[in-house]
Amino acid sequence: RIFEQALHEPYQSGSPVSDAQIYSNMGMAYSSMRQYQEAFKYLKKAQALGLTNPSIERELQWLRNNVGMY
């Protein structure tokens, strides 16, 4: 809920926070709560917005290998 609220906050000039980072955080949080459908959806949204990093890639790979998400 807090991450979703963050999507509606105005950006600070020069802030590294972006919608993509917020979606990534939401995906990781959902994965930790074992809500894998939601996790996959938000991690893929972060990627679609241009955010790629090793932690997203590892989490998506884990979801593919262990939960069968594609």
Predicted model as a PDB file, atoms N, CA, C, CB and O in Angstrom, pLDDT in the B-factor column:
MODEL        1                                                                  
ATOM      1  N   ARG A   1       0.832  -1.190   0.000  1.00 80.00           N  
ATOM      2  CA  ARG A   1       0.000   0.000   0.000  1.00 80.00           C  
ATOM      3  C   ARG A   1       0.874   1.250   0.000  1.00 80.00           C  
ATOM      4  CB  ARG A   1      -0.945   0.000   1.212  1.00 80.00           C  
ATOM      5  O   ARG A   1       0.576   2.210  -0.710  1.00 80.00           O  
ATOM      6  N   ILE A   2       1.929   1.249   0.774  1.00 77.00           N  
ATOM      7  CA  ILE A   2       2.802   2.419   0.849  1.00 77.00           C  
ATOM      8  C   ILE A   2       3.517   2.653  -0.475  1.00 77.00           C  
ATOM      9  CB  ILE A   2       3.825   2.252   1.976  1.00 77.00           C  
ATOM     10  O   ILE A   2       3.645   3.795  -0.917  1.00 77.00           O  
ATOM     11  N   PHE A   3       3.991   1.567  -1.118  1.00 75.00           N  
ATOM     12  CA  PHE A   3       4.647   1.725  -2.419  1.00 75.00           C  
ATOM     13  C   PHE A   3       3.658   2.278  -3.440  1.00 75.00           C  
ATOM     14  CB  PHE A   3       5.228   0.376  -2.906  1.00 75.00           C  
ATOM     15  O   PHE A   3       4.017   3.135  -4.247  1.00 75.00           O  
ATOM     16  N   GLU A   4       2.420   1.796  -3.413  1.00 79.00           N  
ATOM     17  CA  GLU A   4       1.415   2.294  -4.355  1.00 79.00           C  
ATOM     18  C   GLU A   4       1.159   3.784  -4.127  1.00 79.00           C  
ATOM     19  CB  GLU A   4       0.099   1.496  -4.215  1.00 79.00           C  
ATOM     20  O   GLU A   4       0.968   4.530  -5.087  1.00 79.00           O  
ATOM     21  N   GLN A   5       1.153   4.219  -2.881  1.00 82.00           N  
ATOM     22  CA  GLN A   5       0.976   5.636  -2.592  1.00 82.00           C  
ATOM     23  C   GLN A   5       2.135   6.453  -3.142  1.00 82.00           C  
ATOM     24  CB  GLN A   5       0.840   5.861  -1.088  1.00 82.00           C  
ATOM     25  O   GLN A   5       1.953   7.587  -3.585  1.00 82.00           O  
ATOM     26  N   ALA A   6       3.333   5.867  -3.112  1.00 74.00           N  
ATOM     27  CA  ALA A   6       4.518   6.573  -3.599  1.00 74.00           C  
ATOM     28  C   ALA A   6       4.422   6.885  -5.086  1.00 74.00           C  
ATOM     29  CB  ALA A   6       5.765   5.751  -3.328  1.00 74.00           C  
ATOM     30  O   ALA A   6       5.022   7.852  -5.554  1.00 74.00           O  
ATOM     31  N   LEU A   7       3.675   6.080  -5.832  1.00 77.00           N  
ATOM     32  CA  LEU A   7       3.518   6.344  -7.259  1.00 77.00           C  
ATOM     33  C   LEU A   7       2.799   7.663  -7.523  1.00 77.00           C  
ATOM     34  CB  LEU A   7       2.761   5.207  -7.917  1.00 77.00           C  
ATOM     35  O   LEU A   7       2.918   8.221  -8.613  1.00 77.00           O  
ATOM     36  N   HIS A   8       2.069   8.159  -6.556  1.00 79.00           N  
ATOM     37  CA  HIS A   8       1.287   9.380  -6.737  1.00 79.00           C  
ATOM     38  C   HIS A   8       1.970  10.622  -6.168  1.00 79.00           C  
ATOM     39  CB  HIS A   8      -0.062   9.215  -6.095  1.00 79.00           C  
ATOM     40  O   HIS A   8       1.427  11.723  -6.254  1.00 79.00           O  
ATOM     41  N   GLU A   9       3.153  10.451  -5.589  1.00 76.00           N  
ATOM     42  CA  GLU A   9       3.887  11.585  -5.022  1.00 76.00           C  
ATOM     43  C   GLU A   9       4.639  12.332  -6.121  1.00 76.00           C  
ATOM     44  CB  GLU A   9       4.871  11.107  -3.928  1.00 76.00           C  
ATOM     45  O   GLU A   9       5.116  11.719  -7.076  1.00 76.00           O  
ATOM     46  N   PRO A  10       4.743  13.651  -5.987  1.00 77.00           N  
ATOM     47  CA  PRO A  10       5.542  14.399  -6.975  1.00 77.00           C  
ATOM     48  C   PRO A  10       7.024  14.056  -6.817  1.00 77.00           C  
ATOM     49  CB  PRO A  10       5.322  15.937  -6.817  1.00 77.00           C  
ATOM     50  O   PRO A  10       7.490  13.745  -5.721  1.00 77.00           O  
ATOM     51  N   TYR A  11       7.750  14.120  -7.926  1.00 71.00           N  
ATOM     52  CA  TYR A  11       9.179  13.815  -7.903  1.00 71.00           C  
ATOM     53  C   TYR A  11       9.982  15.004  -7.387  1.00 71.00           C  
ATOM     54  CB  TYR A  11       9.663  13.417  -9.301  1.00 71.00           C  
ATOM     55  O   TYR A  11       9.670  16.160  -7.670  1.00 71.00           O  
ATOM     56  N   GLN A  12      11.009  14.691  -6.635  1.00 70.00           N  
ATOM     57  CA  GLN A  12      11.975  15.710  -6.227  1.00 70.00           C  
ATOM     58  C   GLN A  12      12.988  15.859  -7.354  1.00 70.00           C  
ATOM     59  CB  GLN A  12      12.680  15.334  -4.869  1.00 70.00           C  
ATOM     60  O   GLN A  12      13.383  14.865  -7.964  1.00 70.00           O  
ATOM     61  N   SER A  13      13.406  17.059  -7.632  1.00 67.00           N  
ATOM     62  CA  SER A  13      14.406  17.282  -8.666  1.00 67.00           C  
ATOM     63  C   SER A  13      15.690  16.534  -8.323  1.00 67.00           C  
ATOM     64  CB  SER A  13      14.685  18.787  -8.837  1.00 67.00           C  
ATOM     65  O   SER A  13      16.206  16.656  -7.212  1.00 67.00           O  
ATOM     66  N   GLY A  14      16.199  15.768  -9.270  1.00 64.00           N  
ATOM     67  CA  GLY A  14      17.438  15.027  -9.064  1.00 64.00           C  
ATOM     68  C   GLY A  14      17.284  13.735  -8.295  1.00 64.00           C  
ATOM     69  O   GLY A  14      18.283  13.085  -7.988  1.00 64.00           O  
ATOM     70  N   SER A  15      16.063  13.342  -7.974  1.00 67.00           N  
ATOM     71  CA  SER A  15      15.832  12.126  -7.202  1.00 67.00           C  
ATOM     72  C   SER A  15      16.045  10.889  -8.068  1.00 67.00           C  
ATOM     73  CB  SER A  15      14.415  12.125  -6.612  1.00 67.00           C  
ATOM     74  O   SER A  15      15.635  10.875  -9.228  1.00 67.00           O  
ATOM     75  N   PRO A  16      16.685   9.838  -7.518  1.00 61.00           N  
ATOM     76  CA  PRO A  16      16.846   8.607  -8.285  1.00 61.00           C  
ATOM     77  C   PRO A  16      15.578   7.751  -8.291  1.00 61.00           C  
ATOM     78  CB  PRO A  16      18.000   7.803  -7.728  1.00 61.00           C  
ATOM     79  O   PRO A  16      15.513   6.736  -8.984  1.00 61.00           O  
ATOM     80  N   VAL A  17      14.582   8.163  -7.524  1.00 63.00           N  
ATOM     81  CA  VAL A  17      13.346   7.388  -7.429  1.00 63.00           C  
ATOM     82  C   VAL A  17      12.523   7.595  -8.691  1.00 63.00           C  
ATOM     83  CB  VAL A  17      12.530   7.790  -6.171  1.00 63.00           C  
ATOM     84  O   VAL A  17      12.350   8.720  -9.161  1.00 63.00           O  
ATOM     85  N   SER A  18      12.034   6.521  -9.215  1.00 80.00           N  
ATOM     86  CA  SER A  18      11.185   6.581 -10.398  1.00 80.00           C  
ATOM     87  C   SER A  18      10.073   5.562 -10.238  1.00 80.00           C  
ATOM     88  CB  SER A  18      12.000   6.321 -11.699  1.00 80.00           C  
ATOM     89  O   SER A  18      10.118   4.714  -9.347  1.00 80.00           O  
ATOM     90  N   ASP A  19       9.086   5.649 -11.097  1.00 83.00           N  
ATOM     91  CA  ASP A  19       8.023   4.656 -11.064  1.00 83.00           C  
ATOM     92  C   ASP A  19       8.593   3.254 -11.232  1.00 83.00           C  
ATOM     93  CB  ASP A  19       6.987   4.943 -12.153  1.00 83.00           C  
ATOM     94  O   ASP A  19       8.144   2.313 -10.577  1.00 83.00           O  
ATOM     95  N   ALA A  20       9.583   3.117 -12.110  1.00 87.00           N  
ATOM     96  CA  ALA A  20      10.169   1.796 -12.347  1.00 87.00           C  
ATOM     97  C   ALA A  20      10.773   1.236 -11.068  1.00 87.00           C  
ATOM     98  CB  ALA A  20      11.236   1.868 -13.449  1.00 87.00           C  
ATOM     99  O   ALA A  20      10.617   0.049 -10.781  1.00 87.00           O  
ATOM    100  N   GLN A  21      11.456   2.065 -10.301  1.00 88.00           N  
ATOM    101  CA  GLN A  21      12.055   1.599  -9.052  1.00 88.00           C  
ATOM    102  C   GLN A  21      10.977   1.232  -8.036  1.00 88.00           C  
ATOM    103  CB  GLN A  21      12.987   2.673  -8.470  1.00 88.00           C  
ATOM    104  O   GLN A  21      11.127   0.267  -7.288  1.00 88.00           O  
ATOM    105  N   ILE A  22       9.912   1.989  -8.012  1.00 87.00           N  
ATOM    106  CA  ILE A  22       8.811   1.691  -7.095  1.00 87.00           C  
ATOM    107  C   ILE A  22       8.169   0.356  -7.465  1.00 87.00           C  
ATOM    108  CB  ILE A  22       7.755   2.826  -7.119  1.00 87.00           C  
ATOM    109  O   ILE A  22       7.880  -0.461  -6.591  1.00 87.00           O  
ATOM    110  N   TYR A  23       7.946   0.134  -8.771  1.00 91.00           N  
ATOM    111  CA  TYR A  23       7.386  -1.156  -9.200  1.00 91.00           C  
ATOM    112  C   TYR A  23       8.315  -2.309  -8.836  1.00 91.00           C  
ATOM    113  CB  TYR A  23       7.127  -1.152 -10.716  1.00 91.00           C  
ATOM    114  O   TYR A  23       7.862  -3.377  -8.425  1.00 91.00           O  
ATOM    115  N   SER A  24       9.614  -2.085  -8.991  1.00 94.00           N  
ATOM    116  CA  SER A  24      10.580  -3.119  -8.608  1.00 94.00           C  
ATOM    117  C   SER A  24      10.486  -3.418  -7.121  1.00 94.00           C  
ATOM    118  CB  SER A  24      12.010  -2.687  -8.970  1.00 94.00           C  
ATOM    119  O   SER A  24      10.470  -4.582  -6.720  1.00 94.00           O  
ATOM    120  N   ASN A  25      10.423  -2.381  -6.304  1.00 91.00           N  
ATOM    121  CA  ASN A  25      10.290  -2.570  -4.854  1.00 91.00           C  
ATOM    122  C   ASN A  25       9.011  -3.332  -4.512  1.00 91.00           C  
ATOM    123  CB  ASN A  25      10.300  -1.212  -4.133  1.00 91.00           C  
ATOM    124  O   ASN A  25       9.007  -4.207  -3.646  1.00 91.00           O  
ATOM    125  N   MET A  26       7.930  -2.985  -5.204  1.00 93.00           N  
ATOM    126  CA  MET A  26       6.663  -3.684  -4.967  1.00 93.00           C  
ATOM    127  C   MET A  26       6.793  -5.157  -5.348  1.00 93.00           C  
ATOM    128  CB  MET A  26       5.515  -3.021  -5.765  1.00 93.00           C  
ATOM    129  O   MET A  26       6.313  -6.031  -4.626  1.00 93.00           O  
ATOM    130  N   GLY A  27       7.433  -5.432  -6.469  1.00 96.00           N  
ATOM    131  CA  GLY A  27       7.625  -6.812  -6.886  1.00 96.00           C  
ATOM    132  C   GLY A  27       8.417  -7.614  -5.877  1.00 96.00           C  
ATOM    133  O   GLY A  27       8.059  -8.750  -5.564  1.00 96.00           O  
ATOM    134  N   MET A  28       9.483  -7.040  -5.367  1.00 95.00           N  
ATOM    135  CA  MET A  28      10.301  -7.734  -4.371  1.00 95.00           C  
ATOM    136  C   MET A  28       9.511  -7.956  -3.082  1.00 95.00           C  
ATOM    137  CB  MET A  28      11.586  -6.934  -4.076  1.00 95.00           C  
ATOM    138  O   MET A  28       9.613  -9.012  -2.458  1.00 95.00           O  
ATOM    139  N   ALA A  29       8.734  -6.966  -2.693  1.00 93.00           N  
ATOM    140  CA  ALA A  29       7.927  -7.104  -1.479  1.00 93.00           C  
ATOM    141  C   ALA A  29       6.890  -8.215  -1.645  1.00 93.00           C  
ATOM    142  CB  ALA A  29       7.231  -5.769  -1.139  1.00 93.00           C  
ATOM    143  O   ALA A  29       6.719  -9.042  -0.750  1.00 93.00           O  
ATOM    144  N   TYR A  30       6.199  -8.237  -2.785  1.00 94.00           N  
ATOM    145  CA  TYR A  30       5.217  -9.296  -3.030  1.00 94.00           C  
ATOM    146  C   TYR A  30       5.873 -10.674  -3.061  1.00 94.00           C  
ATOM    147  CB  TYR A  30       4.482  -9.041  -4.345  1.00 94.00           C  
ATOM    148  O   TYR A  30       5.308 -11.645  -2.560  1.00 94.00           O  
ATOM    149  N   SER A  31       7.049 -10.755  -3.642  1.00 95.00           N  
ATOM    150  CA  SER A  31       7.744 -12.042  -3.680  1.00 95.00           C  
ATOM    151  C   SER A  31       8.073 -12.513  -2.263  1.00 95.00           C  
ATOM    152  CB  SER A  31       9.034 -11.936  -4.523  1.00 95.00           C  
ATOM    153  O   SER A  31       7.931 -13.694  -1.947  1.00 95.00           O  
ATOM    154  N   SER A  32       8.504 -11.599  -1.429  1.00 93.00           N  
ATOM    155  CA  SER A  32       8.804 -11.947  -0.038  1.00 93.00           C  
ATOM    156  C   SER A  32       7.581 -12.449   0.707  1.00 93.00           C  
ATOM    157  CB  SER A  32       9.379 -10.751   0.685  1.00 93.00           C  
ATOM    158  O   SER A  32       7.689 -13.256   1.631  1.00 93.00           O  
ATOM    159  N   MET A  33       6.405 -11.959   0.291  1.00 93.00           N  
ATOM    160  CA  MET A  33       5.154 -12.388   0.927  1.00 93.00           C  
ATOM    161  C   MET A  33       4.559 -13.609   0.225  1.00 93.00           C  
ATOM    162  CB  MET A  33       4.138 -11.238   0.926  1.00 93.00           C  
ATOM    163  O   MET A  33       3.445 -14.031   0.537  1.00 93.00           O  
ATOM    164  N   ARG A  34       5.313 -14.175  -0.731  1.00 95.00           N  
ATOM    165  CA  ARG A  34       4.899 -15.354  -1.503  1.00 95.00           C  
ATOM    166  C   ARG A  34       3.653 -15.109  -2.355  1.00 95.00           C  
ATOM    167  CB  ARG A  34       4.641 -16.511  -0.565  1.00 95.00           C  
ATOM    168  O   ARG A  34       2.880 -16.026  -2.632  1.00 95.00           O  
ATOM    169  N   GLN A  35       3.482 -13.878  -2.754  1.00 95.00           N  
ATOM    170  CA  GLN A  35       2.400 -13.528  -3.679  1.00 95.00           C  
ATOM    171  C   GLN A  35       3.044 -13.384  -5.059  1.00 95.00           C  
ATOM    172  CB  GLN A  35       1.642 -12.189  -3.238  1.00 95.00           C  
ATOM    173  O   GLN A  35       3.251 -12.281  -5.565  1.00 95.00           O  
ATOM    174  N   TYR A  36       3.349 -14.532  -5.641  1.00 96.00           N  
ATOM    175  CA  TYR A  36       4.210 -14.593  -6.804  1.00 96.00           C  
ATOM    176  C   TYR A  36       3.601 -14.002  -8.072  1.00 96.00           C  
ATOM    177  CB  TYR A  36       4.583 -15.995  -7.055  1.00 96.00           C  
ATOM    178  O   TYR A  36       4.328 -13.427  -8.883  1.00 96.00           O  
ATOM    179  N   GLN A  37       2.308 -14.127  -8.264  1.00 96.00           N  
ATOM    180  CA  GLN A  37       1.666 -13.518  -9.440  1.00 96.00           C  
ATOM    181  C   GLN A  37       1.878 -12.009  -9.437  1.00 96.00           C  
ATOM    182  CB  GLN A  37       0.151 -13.842  -9.470  1.00 96.00           C  
ATOM    183  O   GLN A  37       2.275 -11.419 -10.442  1.00 96.00           O  
ATOM    184  N   GLU A  38       1.606 -11.398  -8.286  1.00 96.00           N  
ATOM    185  CA  GLU A  38       1.783  -9.953  -8.154  1.00 96.00           C  
ATOM    186  C   GLU A  38       3.250  -9.577  -8.310  1.00 96.00           C  
ATOM    187  CB  GLU A  38       1.251  -9.464  -6.797  1.00 96.00           C  
ATOM    188  O   GLU A  38       3.575  -8.597  -8.981  1.00 96.00           O  
ATOM    189  N   ALA A  39       4.133 -10.351  -7.696  1.00 97.00           N  
ATOM    190  CA  ALA A  39       5.572 -10.084  -7.789  1.00 97.00           C  
ATOM    191  C   ALA A  39       6.007 -10.054  -9.244  1.00 97.00           C  
ATOM    192  CB  ALA A  39       6.377 -11.146  -7.012  1.00 97.00           C  
ATOM    193  O   ALA A  39       6.667  -9.111  -9.682  1.00 97.00           O  
ATOM    194  N   PHE A  40       5.639 -11.083  -9.990  1.00 97.00           N  
ATOM    195  CA  PHE A  40       6.033 -11.181 -11.383  1.00 97.00           C  
ATOM    196  C   PHE A  40       5.497  -9.995 -12.177  1.00 97.00           C  
ATOM    197  CB  PHE A  40       5.540 -12.494 -11.987  1.00 97.00           C  
ATOM    198  O   PHE A  40       6.222  -9.402 -12.976  1.00 97.00           O  
ATOM    199  N   LYS A  41       4.232  -9.648 -11.960  1.00 96.00           N  
ATOM    200  CA  LYS A  41       3.602  -8.537 -12.678  1.00 96.00           C  
ATOM    201  C   LYS A  41       4.361  -7.231 -12.450  1.00 96.00           C  
ATOM    202  CB  LYS A  41       2.139  -8.378 -12.236  1.00 96.00           C  
ATOM    203  O   LYS A  41       4.638  -6.498 -13.400  1.00 96.00           O  
ATOM    204  N   TYR A  42       4.695  -6.942 -11.202  1.00 95.00           N  
ATOM    205  CA  TYR A  42       5.361  -5.673 -10.909  1.00 95.00           C  
ATOM    206  C   TYR A  42       6.816  -5.659 -11.357  1.00 95.00           C  
ATOM    207  CB  TYR A  42       5.286  -5.382  -9.429  1.00 95.00           C  
ATOM    208  O   TYR A  42       7.314  -4.616 -11.781  1.00 95.00           O  
ATOM    209  N   LEU A  43       7.500  -6.779 -11.274  1.00 96.00           N  
ATOM    210  CA  LEU A  43       8.879  -6.825 -11.759  1.00 96.00           C  
ATOM    211  C   LEU A  43       8.931  -6.662 -13.275  1.00 96.00           C  
ATOM    212  CB  LEU A  43       9.548  -8.144 -11.348  1.00 96.00           C  
ATOM    213  O   LEU A  43       9.820  -5.989 -13.797  1.00 96.00           O  
ATOM    214  N   LYS A  44       7.986  -7.274 -13.982  1.00 96.00           N  
ATOM    215  CA  LYS A  44       7.923  -7.106 -15.430  1.00 96.00           C  
ATOM    216  C   LYS A  44       7.567  -5.662 -15.802  1.00 96.00           C  
ATOM    217  CB  LYS A  44       6.896  -8.077 -16.034  1.00 96.00           C  
ATOM    218  O   LYS A  44       8.058  -5.143 -16.805  1.00 96.00           O  
ATOM    219  N   LYS A  45       6.725  -5.018 -15.006  1.00 93.00           N  
ATOM    220  CA  LYS A  45       6.376  -3.611 -15.246  1.00 93.00           C  
ATOM    221  C   LYS A  45       7.610  -2.734 -15.077  1.00 93.00           C  
ATOM    222  CB  LYS A  45       5.249  -3.148 -14.283  1.00 93.00           C  
ATOM    223  O   LYS A  45       7.831  -1.816 -15.867  1.00 93.00           O  
ATOM    224  N   ALA A  46       8.419  -3.008 -14.050  1.00 93.00           N  
ATOM    225  CA  ALA A  46       9.660  -2.258 -13.847  1.00 93.00           C  
ATOM    226  C   ALA A  46      10.569  -2.412 -15.059  1.00 93.00           C  
ATOM    227  CB  ALA A  46      10.385  -2.734 -12.567  1.00 93.00           C  
ATOM    228  O   ALA A  46      11.152  -1.434 -15.528  1.00 93.00           O  
ATOM    229  N   GLN A  47      10.692  -3.632 -15.567  1.00 93.00           N  
ATOM    230  CA  GLN A  47      11.510  -3.870 -16.762  1.00 93.00           C  
ATOM    231  C   GLN A  47      10.956  -3.111 -17.966  1.00 93.00           C  
ATOM    232  CB  GLN A  47      11.579  -5.374 -17.074  1.00 93.00           C  
ATOM    233  O   GLN A  47      11.713  -2.509 -18.727  1.00 93.00           O  
ATOM    234  N   ALA A  48       9.641  -3.141 -18.135  1.00 91.00           N  
ATOM    235  CA  ALA A  48       9.009  -2.470 -19.277  1.00 91.00           C  
ATOM    236  C   ALA A  48       9.258  -0.962 -19.244  1.00 91.00           C  
ATOM    237  CB  ALA A  48       7.499  -2.750 -19.290  1.00 91.00           C  
ATOM    238  O   ALA A  48       9.294  -0.305 -20.284  1.00 91.00           O  
ATOM    239  N   LEU A  49       9.428  -0.428 -18.040  1.00 86.00           N  
ATOM    240  CA  LEU A  49       9.714   1.002 -17.885  1.00 86.00           C  
ATOM    241  C   LEU A  49      11.206   1.306 -18.012  1.00 86.00           C  
ATOM    242  CB  LEU A  49       9.203   1.494 -16.535  1.00 86.00           C  
ATOM    243  O   LEU A  49      11.627   2.454 -17.875  1.00 86.00           O  
ATOM    244  N   GLY A  50      11.999   0.266 -18.275  1.00 87.00           N  
ATOM    245  CA  GLY A  50      13.419   0.478 -18.543  1.00 87.00           C  
ATOM    246  C   GLY A  50      14.372   0.175 -17.416  1.00 87.00           C  
ATOM    247  O   GLY A  50      15.576   0.395 -17.557  1.00 87.00           O  
ATOM    248  N   LEU A  51      13.872  -0.326 -16.296  1.00 90.00           N  
ATOM    249  CA  LEU A  51      14.765  -0.634 -15.178  1.00 90.00           C  
ATOM    250  C   LEU A  51      15.234  -2.078 -15.292  1.00 90.00           C  
ATOM    251  CB  LEU A  51      14.058  -0.395 -13.813  1.00 90.00           C  
ATOM    252  O   LEU A  51      14.427  -3.007 -15.275  1.00 90.00           O  
ATOM    253  N   THR A  52      16.517  -2.252 -15.408  1.00 88.00           N  
ATOM    254  CA  THR A  52      17.095  -3.589 -15.396  1.00 88.00           C  
ATOM    255  C   THR A  52      18.274  -3.567 -14.440  1.00 88.00           C  
ATOM    256  CB  THR A  52      17.530  -4.045 -16.833  1.00 88.00           C  
ATOM    257  O   THR A  52      19.116  -2.670 -14.489  1.00 88.00           O  
ATOM    258  N   ASN A  53      18.322  -4.553 -13.583  1.00 92.00           N  
ATOM    259  CA  ASN A  53      19.460  -4.717 -12.687  1.00 92.00           C  
ATOM    260  C   ASN A  53      19.537  -6.184 -12.285  1.00 92.00           C  
ATOM    261  CB  ASN A  53      19.339  -3.791 -11.431  1.00 92.00           C  
ATOM    262  O   ASN A  53      18.570  -6.925 -12.464  1.00 92.00           O  
ATOM    263  N   PRO A  54      20.664  -6.608 -11.749  1.00 95.00           N  
ATOM    264  CA  PRO A  54      20.833  -8.031 -11.421  1.00 95.00           C  
ATOM    265  C   PRO A  54      19.796  -8.584 -10.446  1.00 95.00           C  
ATOM    266  CB  PRO A  54      22.193  -8.246 -10.848  1.00 95.00           C  
ATOM    267  O   PRO A  54      19.414  -9.749 -10.560  1.00 95.00           O  
ATOM    268  N   SER A  55      19.334  -7.783  -9.499  1.00 94.00           N  
ATOM    269  CA  SER A  55      18.378  -8.316  -8.526  1.00 94.00           C  
ATOM    270  C   SER A  55      17.030  -8.606  -9.180  1.00 94.00           C  
ATOM    271  CB  SER A  55      18.195  -7.333  -7.362  1.00 94.00           C  
ATOM    272  O   SER A  55      16.386  -9.602  -8.851  1.00 94.00           O  
ATOM    273  N   ILE A  56      16.600  -7.751 -10.096  1.00 96.00           N  
ATOM    274  CA  ILE A  56      15.350  -8.016 -10.820  1.00 96.00           C  
ATOM    275  C   ILE A  56      15.511  -9.270 -11.668  1.00 96.00           C  
ATOM    276  CB  ILE A  56      14.951  -6.804 -11.711  1.00 96.00           C  
ATOM    277  O   ILE A  56      14.640 -10.140 -11.671  1.00 96.00           O  
ATOM    278  N   GLU A  57      16.618  -9.359 -12.380  1.00 95.00           N  
ATOM    279  CA  GLU A  57      16.858 -10.522 -13.232  1.00 95.00           C  
ATOM    280  C   GLU A  57      16.885 -11.815 -12.425  1.00 95.00           C  
ATOM    281  CB  GLU A  57      18.168 -10.356 -13.989  1.00 95.00           C  
ATOM    282  O   GLU A  57      16.300 -12.816 -12.841  1.00 95.00           O  
ATOM    283  N   ARG A  58      17.559 -11.806 -11.277  1.00 96.00           N  
ATOM    284  CA  ARG A  58      17.610 -13.005 -10.426  1.00 96.00           C  
ATOM    285  C   ARG A  58      16.232 -13.382  -9.907  1.00 96.00           C  
ATOM    286  CB  ARG A  58      18.561 -12.784  -9.249  1.00 96.00           C  
ATOM    287  O   ARG A  58      15.874 -14.560  -9.891  1.00 96.00           O  
ATOM    288  N   GLU A  59      15.461 -12.397  -9.485  1.00 96.00           N  
ATOM    289  CA  GLU A  59      14.128 -12.683  -8.946  1.00 96.00           C  
ATOM    290  C   GLU A  59      13.208 -13.235 -10.029  1.00 96.00           C  
ATOM    291  CB  GLU A  59      13.515 -11.416  -8.329  1.00 96.00           C  
ATOM    292  O   GLU A  59      12.471 -14.191  -9.791  1.00 96.00           O  
ATOM    293  N   LEU A  60      13.248 -12.639 -11.213  1.00 97.00           N  
ATOM    294  CA  LEU A  60      12.431 -13.151 -12.312  1.00 97.00           C  
ATOM    295  C   LEU A  60      12.857 -14.570 -12.688  1.00 97.00           C  
ATOM    296  CB  LEU A  60      12.533 -12.223 -13.537  1.00 97.00           C  
ATOM    297  O   LEU A  60      12.008 -15.418 -12.960  1.00 97.00           O  
ATOM    298  N   GLN A  61      14.153 -14.831 -12.704  1.00 96.00           N  
ATOM    299  CA  GLN A  61      14.636 -16.178 -13.000  1.00 96.00           C  
ATOM    300  C   GLN A  61      14.160 -17.166 -11.940  1.00 96.00           C  
ATOM    301  CB  GLN A  61      16.168 -16.193 -13.089  1.00 96.00           C  
ATOM    302  O   GLN A  61      13.756 -18.283 -12.263  1.00 96.00           O  
ATOM    303  N   TRP A  62      14.209 -16.753 -10.677  1.00 96.00           N  
ATOM    304  CA  TRP A  62      13.739 -17.621  -9.591  1.00 96.00           C  
ATOM    305  C   TRP A  62      12.243 -17.924  -9.771  1.00 96.00           C  
ATOM    306  CB  TRP A  62      13.997 -16.953  -8.202  1.00 96.00           C  
ATOM    307  O   TRP A  62      11.808 -19.063  -9.603  1.00 96.00           O  
ATOM    308  N   LEU A  63      11.477 -16.907 -10.110  1.00 96.00           N  
ATOM    309  CA  LEU A  63      10.034 -17.098 -10.316  1.00 96.00           C  
ATOM    310  C   LEU A  63       9.770 -18.034 -11.495  1.00 96.00           C  
ATOM    311  CB  LEU A  63       9.337 -15.739 -10.554  1.00 96.00           C  
ATOM    312  O   LEU A  63       8.856 -18.857 -11.440  1.00 96.00           O  
ATOM    313  N   ARG A  64      10.554 -17.915 -12.547  1.00 95.00           N  
ATOM    314  CA  ARG A  64      10.386 -18.802 -13.704  1.00 95.00           C  
ATOM    315  C   ARG A  64      10.723 -20.240 -13.316  1.00 95.00           C  
ATOM    316  CB  ARG A  64      11.278 -18.338 -14.886  1.00 95.00           C  
ATOM    317  O   ARG A  64       9.971 -21.163 -13.628  1.00 95.00           O  
ATOM    318  N   ASN A  65      11.840 -20.426 -12.645  1.00 95.00           N  
ATOM    319  CA  ASN A  65      12.330 -21.763 -12.320  1.00 95.00           C  
ATOM    320  C   ASN A  65      11.532 -22.469 -11.221  1.00 95.00           C  
ATOM    321  CB  ASN A  65      13.761 -21.676 -11.905  1.00 95.00           C  
ATOM    322  O   ASN A  65      11.353 -23.686 -11.272  1.00 95.00           O  
ATOM    323  N   ASN A  66      11.058 -21.723 -10.242  1.00 95.00           N  
ATOM    324  CA  ASN A  66      10.433 -22.327  -9.063  1.00 95.00           C  
ATOM    325  C   ASN A  66       8.922 -22.214  -9.015  1.00 95.00           C  
ATOM    326  CB  ASN A  66      10.990 -21.710  -7.846  1.00 95.00           C  
ATOM    327  O   ASN A  66       8.262 -22.986  -8.319  1.00 95.00           O  
ATOM    328  N   VAL A  67       8.373 -21.263  -9.746  1.00 93.00           N  
ATOM    329  CA  VAL A  67       6.927 -21.061  -9.684  1.00 93.00           C  
ATOM    330  C   VAL A  67       6.299 -21.221 -11.076  1.00 93.00           C  
ATOM    331  CB  VAL A  67       6.603 -19.665  -9.105  1.00 93.00           C  
ATOM    332  O   VAL A  67       5.077 -21.311 -11.203  1.00 93.00           O  
ATOM    333  N   GLY A  68       7.129 -21.256 -12.105  1.00 91.00           N  
ATOM    334  CA  GLY A  68       6.618 -21.439 -13.459  1.00 91.00           C  
ATOM    335  C   GLY A  68       6.022 -20.190 -14.059  1.00 91.00           C  
ATOM    336  O   GLY A  68       5.155 -20.278 -14.928  1.00 91.00           O  
ATOM    337  N   MET A  69       6.466 -19.027 -13.618  1.00 84.00           N  
ATOM    338  CA  MET A  69       5.938 -17.762 -14.148  1.00 84.00           C  
ATOM    339  C   MET A  69       6.630 -17.435 -15.461  1.00 84.00           C  
ATOM    340  CB  MET A  69       6.130 -16.602 -13.129  1.00 84.00           C  
ATOM    341  O   MET A  69       7.846 -17.580 -15.581  1.00 84.00           O  
ATOM    342  N   TYR A  70       5.859 -16.995 -16.441  1.00 81.00           N  
ATOM    343  CA  TYR A  70       6.406 -16.545 -17.726  1.00 81.00           C  
ATOM    344  C   TYR A  70       5.620 -15.387 -18.158  1.00 81.00           C  
ATOM    345  CB  TYR A  70       6.388 -17.641 -18.798  1.00 81.00           C  
ATOM    346  O   TYR A  70       5.886 -14.822 -19.219  1.00 81.00           O  
TER     347      TYR A  70                                                      
ENDMDL                                                                          
END                                                                             
